[in-house]
Amino acid sequence: MDPDSPTDESPTIWLHEETGDLLIQSYRATAAEVNDCKEVGSVPGHAADVPDNETIIRLPAAMLDYLPARREGDRGGEAEHAASSA
């Protein structure tokens, strides 16, 4: 939890112990921030639109210190698998 956040605003990161997934509570991105993300785009073959079951959040930079380091044996994305097999 961000120790510097106001009482009723608490960006928080949880680690799901079984899956290794991160659950993040933070500020909803503004329309301008979402548009900025769309302008940057995504990886080739993926739309820049945000599906109804997803959202873009804004995580304060100070919260990066609370992201857990990847542990040996954690599952990764396709890019990690490709890099490890190269």
C-alpha positions in Angstrom: 0.0 0.0 0.0 1.3 3.5 -0.8 2.2 4.9 2.6 2.0 8.5 1.3 -1.6 8.2 0.0 -4.5 10.0 1.6 -6.6 7.9 4.0 -9.4 7.0 1.5 -7.1 6.8 -1.5 -4.7 3.9 -1.2 -3.0 2.5 -4.3 -2.3 -1.1 -3.4 -0.6 -4.1 -5.0 -1.4 -7.6 -3.9 0.5 -10.8 -5.0 -1.8 -13.8 -5.6 0.3 -16.5 -3.9 -1.0 -19.4 -6.0 -0.8 -17.9 -9.5 1.9 -15.2 -9.0 -0.6 -12.7 -10.6 -0.6 -9.1 -9.4 -3.9 -7.4 -8.4 -3.6 -3.7 -8.5 -5.9 -1.0 -7.0 -5.0 2.4 -8.3 -6.3 5.5 -10.0 -8.4 5.1 -13.1 -6.7 6.6 -16.1 -8.2 9.7 -17.5 -9.6 9.9 -21.0 -6.6 11.9 -22.0 -4.2 9.2 -20.6 -6.1 6.5 -22.4 -5.9 8.4 -25.6 -2.1 8.8 -25.1 -1.9 5.0 -24.7 -3.8 4.5 -27.9 -1.5 6.9 -29.7 1.5 4.9 -28.6 -0.2 1.7 -29.8 0.3 -1.9 -28.9 2.4 -4.8 -30.2 1.8 -5.7 -33.8 -1.4 -7.7 -34.3 -3.1 -6.3 -31.2 -5.7 -3.5 -31.2 -5.0 -0.4 -29.2 -8.6 -0.4 -28.0 -9.3 -1.5 -24.4 -11.8 -4.4 -24.3 -14.8 -4.1 -22.0 -13.3 -6.6 -19.6 -10.1 -4.6 -19.2 -9.1 -1.1 -18.0 -6.1 1.1 -17.9 -5.0 2.3 -14.5 -2.4 4.9 -13.5 0.0 3.5 -10.9 2.0 6.3 -9.1 5.7 6.0 -9.8 6.4 5.7 -6.1 4.5 2.4 -6.2 7.0 0.8 -8.5 9.1 0.1 -5.4 6.4 -2.2 -4.2 6.2 -4.4 -7.3 7.6 -7.8 -6.4 10.6 -9.1 -8.2 10.1 -12.0 -10.6 11.0 -15.2 -8.8 12.8 -18.2 -10.4 10.1 -20.6 -11.8 7.4 -17.9 -12.2 5.3 -18.3 -15.3 6.0 -15.5 -17.9 4.5 -14.2 -21.1 5.3 -15.4 -24.6 8.1 -12.9 -24.9 9.9 -14.4 -21.9 9.4 -17.9 -23.2 10.8 -16.9 -26.6 13.8 -15.2 -25.0 14.6 -18.1 -22.7 14.4 -20.6 -25.6 16.6 -18.5 -27.9 
